[in-house]
Each structure stands twice: as C-alpha cells, then as structure tokens.
Amino acid sequence: MAEVAAAYEEARHDPEFFAEYSRLLRDVVGRPSPLTPLDRLSEDLGGARIVLKREDLNHTGAHKINHTLGEALLARRMGKRTLIAETGAGQHGVALATAAALMGLECEIHMGAIDVAKQYLNVVRMRLLGTRVVAVERGGRSLKEAVDSAFERYAAEPERYFFAIGSVVGPHPFPTMVRDFQTVVGRESRAQFTSRYGALPDAVIASVGGGSNAMGAFTAYLDDEDVRLIGVEPAGRGEAVGEHAMTMGQGTDGVLHGMATKVLQDAAGEPLPVHSIASGLDYPGVGPQHVRLAQLGRVEYVAEGDEAVLDAFGRLSRLEGIIPALESAHALAHAIRLAPTLPSTQRLLVNLSGRGDKDIDHVAATIDLAGDADEVVS
C-alpha cells in the first residue's frame, strides 16, 4: 500500500500523467458526458425540475471507466503486469477489463456467484475483453465476498498485481485516488449547469454503495453551501437484518477491508448480510469520506427501497426513453420523491451513474416483462 501511495503521489503531480489521462477521457470515454433535462418526467411530477448527468453514455456504460483508466495508467507506470479487482454489478469489472485490454495488461476480476448469475451479460463482456473472471462461492456470494477474495489473491502476490479497487473504499490511497479520478463528473456538471442555467443546481443527488459516483458528483460542490448534496442508500426490502444495505443509516463504527468507516456489523464486529436489488450497492460498508461528510453535516444520507427503485426505473424508461442502471435508479427514486415538494424554480441534478442494459433480464424476471406478447395478430 505504501508503494502504491508513493507512486500515486508522484503521478498526481506529473503533468504528463494527467495529460495522458485527460486524453483517454476524451478519446476513449467520450467525455464530456452531457446533461439531459427530464421535461416529461418533471411535468408529470410537478415541482422541481430534474436534470440528469449522463454517465450512462460513457464508453462501457457507467462512471467506472473514469477511475479504471487512471488506475491502469498508474499500474503500467509501476511496472505491474496484472490488474485485479472485485465487481458487484459488473460495471467496474467491464471498465477495468477495457482499460487492461487498451494498455496491454492482464486482468482478473472476482465476482460473487449470485452476481455472476444476475449480471451474466457483463461476465461475457469481461471474458470477451480477455479478462479472467473468478466466481466467489463463499458466504453471501456477493460483493463483500468478492472484495475478500480479490484482496487475498492480491496479498499473496503484490509484486505481480495492482489492486484496482472499484470504489472509494479500502486502505489508503484508494479512497483518495478513486475520488480524484471521479471528480471529473462534478467539475463537468458544475460548468455545464452554470453555462446552461446561469446558476448551480439546488441539489445534487447520487446513489451510495461504496460511494464512488457520489464522491465524483459531490466533490466539486462541497464549498457551495446553497447546493444540497444527497446520497441515496438501498433500503432494500425493509429494516430487518439482511434485507437492506443502509450503512450510513444503520451502520456503526468499525473496520472493513482496510478502512475505518461505518459498517453493518454484529456485536462481534462481523459484517452482516445485506441486500439490494442493485448488485453494485449490496455492500456492508461505505467509503470513509462519506462518513466524514455526514459528520460535518455537509451531505444528507437517505434511503430508497426496491419498490421505489423499480418504479423509478420504469418511469424513466417510459417517459424519457432512458433505461437506467438499478444503482442509479436509487438516486432517481429520491428525486421523484423530492421534486413535488419543491417549487418549480428549483432544479435537481441526478447523477445517472450507469445504464440499465445489464439489469434488464433481472428486472424482467422481477416484474414479468418477458412474458407473452402484448398482442397477437394472426
């Protein structure tokens, strides 16, 4: 970890490193990602207007590519041969596999067996990109176990692997490094919003699991006290143990995966089982920077359940022609709840962190979209 921290400290002050990173964001990712006002949904709801920051339009379909390219550049700079990481929904895995293929590095992704089944399309994409996918069958067989497994493999051969963690979690320098690479989201949206509307958004809303898309969206606005910052956790199916992943709401101080943070844990300090309809959010911890922002009172943390998330998923699809990732639909669900309570002069910026292609089979099975045709003509 000390070697990675020293290498990143050197790289972050190297203009050539960030010039190459910026070029990749432009030429590979397709940045800047646009803003999209949701006129039909906003009219339907009444109240505040909702605007999306479209990270779903990035190459690979989510915000994750922003930091995987930076991590891969740093790994190559350090002379590492193989990128290793965990993934939940598969978006980080696909983004890291893409970065590895681009830079001629090997890649190994650990993924909970439940998520391998739920997100099989992303598993195929990773393999097509030349990545080795390891299905983790232990414990809850989800994101927490995938992190455990990847860390164990990394610890056995640290000279070979570069751990390209997928969120603002883990030991230093990963929370700092991933946040820094993701700040492009907030910097862009701030400039775009000011240019288009002549003012900053009244609120910025983002989903929070580990918390990378939210840190990327929030950081540029931290000094703007008039801008509300709202992180949305998964309330899942209810408040019982194992039915949600509300770490900020119900977690206690603990240590998980090399970081002191909030953890959903039992009396012995063991992580509790968690649930979210979104594979990328079912994690019993959270990035420590989010804990600090809550302590400072700068960011509000709320939660939305699976039912509200599915409703938001369907509404955005039907009214705006945009199919969101289930992770992102948590943020949208809260915007849908909040907008009617605010005046129409206010604008809510929602970070649409990913697209929903990966979730369509799971959603179809959940709400029976894949049944018989709506009409049969003979």
C-alpha positions in Angstrom: 0.0 0.0 0.0 2.9 2.4 0.8 4.4 1.7 -2.6 1.1 2.4 -4.4 0.6 5.6 -2.3 4.1 6.9 -3.1 3.6 6.1 -6.8 0.3 7.9 -6.9 1.6 10.9 -5.1 4.4 11.2 -7.7 2.0 10.6 -10.6 -0.6 13.1 -9.5 2.0 15.9 -9.6 3.2 14.8 -13.1 1.6 16.9 -15.9 2.4 14.2 -18.4 0.4 11.6 -16.4 -2.7 13.7 -16.3 -2.3 14.9 -19.9 -2.4 11.2 -20.9 -5.3 10.6 -18.5 -7.3 13.6 -19.9 -6.6 12.4 -23.5 -8.1 9.0 -22.6 -11.1 10.5 -21.1 -11.7 12.4 -24.3 -10.8 9.9 -26.9 -11.8 6.6 -25.2 -14.6 7.5 -22.7 -16.1 10.2 -24.9 -16.1 13.0 -22.3 -17.6 15.4 -21.5 -20.9 13.5 -20.8 -24.0 15.6 -21.4 -26.7 17.0 -19.2 -30.3 15.9 -20.1 -33.3 17.7 -18.7 -36.2 15.4 -17.9 -39.0 17.5 -19.2 -41.8 14.9 -19.5 -41.0 13.3 -16.1 -40.7 16.7 -14.4 -44.1 17.8 -15.9 -45.6 14.5 -14.7 -44.4 15.0 -11.2 -44.8 18.8 -10.8 -42.5 20.9 -8.6 -38.7 21.0 -9.1 -37.2 20.1 -12.5 -35.0 17.1 -12.7 -31.8 17.1 -14.8 -29.5 14.1 -15.4 -25.7 14.0 -15.6 -25.3 11.2 -18.2 -22.5 8.9 -17.1 -24.5 6.1 -18.7 -23.3 7.4 -22.1 -19.7 6.8 -21.3 -17.8 4.0 -23.1 -18.7 0.8 -21.2 -21.9 2.4 -19.9 -21.0 3.8 -16.4 -18.9 6.1 -14.4 -16.4 3.3 -13.5 -14.3 3.9 -16.6 -13.2 7.3 -15.2 -11.1 5.7 -12.5 -10.2 2.4 -14.1 -8.2 4.3 -16.8 -6.4 6.2 -14.1 -5.7 3.0 -12.2 -4.4 1.2 -15.3 -2.1 4.1 -16.1 -0.7 4.0 -12.6 -0.2 0.2 -12.7 1.7 0.5 -16.0 3.8 3.3 -14.6 4.7 1.0 -11.6 5.6 -1.9 -13.9 2.7 -4.2 -12.8 1.6 -7.0 -15.1 -1.9 -7.7 -13.9 -4.9 -5.7 -12.7 -7.1 -7.3 -10.1 -10.4 -6.1 -8.6 -13.8 -7.0 -7.3 -17.1 -6.2 -9.0 -20.7 -6.3 -8.0 -22.9 -5.3 -10.9 -20.1 -6.0 -13.3 -19.7 -2.4 -14.4 -16.3 -1.9 -12.7 -15.2 -5.3 -14.0 -16.1 -4.4 -17.6 -14.4 -1.0 -17.3 -11.2 -2.5 -15.8 -11.2 -5.2 -18.4 -11.5 -2.5 -21.1 -8.6 -0.5 -19.6 -6.4 -3.6 -19.3 -7.1 -4.5 -23.0 -6.3 -0.9 -24.0 -3.0 -0.9 -22.2 -1.8 -4.5 -22.8 -2.2 -5.6 -19.2 -3.7 -8.9 -17.8 -6.9 -8.6 -15.8 -8.5 -10.8 -13.1 -12.0 -9.9 -11.7 -13.5 -11.6 -8.6 -17.4 -11.6 -8.5 -19.9 -13.1 -6.1 -21.6 -16.1 -7.6 -25.0 -14.5 -7.1 -23.9 -11.5 -9.1 -22.3 -13.8 -11.8 -25.8 -15.2 -12.4 -27.6 -11.8 -12.2 -25.2 -10.0 -14.4 -24.2 -12.7 -16.8 -24.0 -10.3 -19.8 -21.2 -8.4 -18.0 -19.4 -11.6 -17.3 -19.5 -12.4 -21.0 -18.2 -8.9 -21.8 -15.3 -9.3 -19.4 -14.3 -12.6 -20.9 -14.6 -11.3 -24.4 -12.2 -8.5 -23.4 -9.6 -11.1 -22.3 -10.3 -11.0 -18.5 -10.3 -13.9 -16.1 -13.5 -14.0 -14.0 -13.4 -15.7 -10.6 -16.8 -16.7 -9.2 -16.8 -16.5 -5.4 -19.0 -19.1 -3.7 -18.3 -18.4 -0.1 -20.5 -16.7 2.5 -23.2 -14.4 1.0 -21.7 -14.9 -2.5 -22.0 -11.2 -3.3 -19.9 -8.0 -3.3 -18.3 -8.2 0.2 -17.1 -11.8 -0.5 -15.7 -10.7 -3.9 -13.6 -8.0 -2.2 -12.4 -10.5 0.4 -11.3 -12.9 -2.4 -9.6 -10.3 -4.5 -7.7 -8.9 -1.5 -6.5 -12.4 -0.6 -5.2 -13.1 -4.1 -3.5 -9.6 -4.2 -1.9 -10.1 -0.8 -0.3 -13.4 -2.0 1.4 -11.8 -5.0 1.6 -8.0 -4.5 4.6 -7.7 -6.8 2.5 -9.1 -9.7 -0.9 -7.5 -9.1 -2.1 -3.9 -8.9 -5.4 -3.8 -6.9 -7.6 -1.5 -8.9 -10.4 -1.2 -6.3 -13.8 -0.3 -7.7 -14.9 2.4 -5.3 -13.8 5.0 -2.7 -13.2 2.1 -0.2 -10.3 0.1 1.1 -6.9 1.2 2.5 -5.1 4.5 1.7 -4.5 5.6 -1.1 -7.6 4.0 -2.8 -10.4 6.3 -1.4 -8.3 9.4 -2.3 -7.2 8.1 -5.7 -10.7 6.9 -6.9 -12.3 10.2 -5.7 -9.7 12.2 -7.6 -10.3 10.3 -10.8 -14.1 10.6 -10.4 -14.1 14.4 -9.7 -14.4 14.9 -13.5 -18.1 14.2 -13.1 -18.7 17.1 -10.7 -16.3 19.5 -12.4 -18.1 19.0 -15.7 -21.6 19.2 -14.4 -20.8 22.4 -12.5 -19.5 24.1 -15.6 -22.3 22.7 -17.8 -25.1 23.7 -15.3 -23.8 27.2 -14.9 -23.4 27.7 -18.6 -27.0 26.4 -19.4 -29.0 27.8 -16.5 -26.8 30.6 -15.2 -26.8 29.1 -11.7 -25.8 26.0 -9.8 -28.3 23.2 -9.1 -30.3 23.4 -6.0 -29.4 19.8 -5.1 -27.1 17.1 -6.4 -28.3 13.5 -5.8 -26.4 10.3 -6.3 -26.6 6.7 -5.2 -24.3 5.4 -2.5 -23.0 1.8 -2.1 -19.2 2.1 -1.7 -19.7 5.7 -2.9 -17.5 6.4 -5.9 -20.1 8.0 -8.2 -21.4 10.1 -5.3 -17.9 11.4 -4.4 -17.3 12.2 -8.0 -20.6 14.1 -8.3 -20.3 15.9 -4.9 -16.7 17.0 -4.5 -16.9 20.0 -6.9 -19.8 21.4 -4.9 -18.5 20.9 -1.3 -17.8 24.6 -0.9 -21.2 25.7 -2.4 -23.3 25.8 0.8 -26.5 26.6 -1.1 -26.3 23.3 -3.0 -27.8 20.4 -1.1 -25.9 17.1 -1.5 -27.9 14.0 -1.1 -26.6 10.4 -1.0 -29.2 7.6 -1.5 -28.6 4.2 0.0 -30.5 1.0 -0.6 -33.4 0.4 1.8 -34.0 -2.9 0.0 -37.0 -4.9 1.3 -37.1 -3.5 4.8 -35.2 -2.7 8.0 -34.6 -6.3 9.2 -31.1 -7.6 9.2 -30.1 -8.9 5.7 -32.9 -7.0 4.0 -31.1 -3.7 3.2 -27.7 -2.1 2.9 -28.2 1.2 4.7 -24.7 1.5 6.1 -24.8 5.3 6.7 -28.3 5.0 8.2 -27.8 1.9 10.5 -24.1 1.1 10.5 -21.7 1.6 13.4 -18.0 2.5 13.6 -15.8 -0.4 12.5 -13.1 -1.6 10.3 -13.7 -3.3 6.9 -11.3 -4.1 4.0 -8.5 -1.9 5.4 -10.6 1.2 6.3 -12.0 2.7 9.4 -15.6 3.5 8.4 -19.3 2.7 9.1 -20.1 -1.0 8.9 -23.3 -3.0 9.1 -22.0 -5.5 11.7 -23.0 -7.7 14.6 -21.9 -7.4 18.2 -18.6 -9.2 17.5 -17.7 -6.9 14.6 -18.5 -9.4 11.9 -20.2 -7.8 8.7 -23.9 -8.6 8.5 -25.6 -9.9 5.4 -27.0 -7.2 3.1 -29.5 -6.9 0.3 -30.2 -4.5 -2.6 -32.0 -5.1 -5.9 -28.9 -3.4 -7.3 -25.8 -5.7 -7.2 -23.4 -2.7 -7.1 -24.9 -1.4 -3.8 -25.1 -4.6 -1.7 -22.1 -3.9 0.5 -22.0 -3.7 4.3 -19.5 -0.8 4.4 -19.1 2.6 2.8 -16.3 4.9 1.7 -14.8 6.7 4.8 -15.1 10.1 3.1 -18.8 9.8 3.2 -18.7 9.1 6.9 -16.7 12.3 7.4 -19.1 14.4 5.2 -22.0 13.2 7.3 -20.2 14.1 10.5 -19.6 17.6 9.1 -23.3 17.9 8.1 -22.4 18.6 4.5 -24.1 15.7 2.9 -27.6 14.2 3.7 -27.9 10.5 3.5 -31.3 8.9 2.8 -32.6 5.5 1.6 -34.9 4.2 -1.1 -36.4 0.7 -1.2 -36.5 -1.8 -4.0 -40.2 -1.0 -4.9 -39.5 2.8 -5.3 -36.4 1.9 -7.4 -38.3 -0.3 -9.8 -40.9 2.4 -10.1 -38.2 5.0 -11.0 -36.6 2.5 -13.4 -39.9 2.1 -15.2 -40.9 5.8 -15.2 -37.6 7.0 -16.7 -37.8 4.3 -19.4 -41.4 5.0 -20.4 -41.4 8.8 -20.1 -37.9 9.7 -21.3 -36.6 6.7 -23.3 -33.7 6.2 -20.9 -33.2 2.8 -19.2 -31.1 3.5 -16.0 -28.9 1.1 -14.0 -30.7 -0.1 -10.9 -28.0 1.6 -8.8 -28.7 5.0 -10.5 -32.4 4.4 -10.1 -32.0 4.8 -6.3 -30.9 8.4 -6.9 -33.7 9.0 -9.3 -36.3 7.4 -6.9 -35.4 10.0 -4.3 -35.5 12.9 -6.9 -39.0 11.6 -7.8 -40.0 11.7 -4.1 -38.4 15.1 -3.5 -39.4 17.1 -6.7 -43.1 17.5 -5.9 -42.3 19.0 -2.5 -40.2 21.9 -4.0 -41.1 24.9 -6.2 -40.8 24.6 -10.0 -38.0 27.2 -9.9 -35.6 24.7 -8.4 -33.5 22.2 -10.3 -32.3 18.8 -9.0 -29.2 17.3 -10.7 -29.2 13.5 -10.6 -26.0 11.6 -11.4 -27.2 8.8 -13.7 -24.1 6.7 -13.0 -24.9 3.9 -15.4 -27.2 2.4 -18.0 -29.6 -0.5 -17.4 -28.7 -2.9 -20.1 -27.1 -5.2 -17.5 -30.3 -5.2 -15.4 -32.9 -5.9 -18.0 -33.1 -9.7 -17.5 -33.3 -9.3 -13.7 -35.9 -6.6 -13.9 -37.9 -8.6 -16.5 -38.0 -11.6 -14.2 -39.0 -9.5 -11.2 -41.9 -7.6 -12.8 -42.8 -10.1 -15.6 -41.8 -8.0 -18.6 -40.6 -11.1 -20.5 -44.0 -12.9 -20.8 -46.3 -13.3 -23.8 -46.6 -10.6 -26.4 -49.0 -7.7 -25.7 -51.0 -8.5 -28.8 -51.1 -11.5 -31.1 -52.1 -11.0 -34.8 -52.9 -14.0 -37.0 
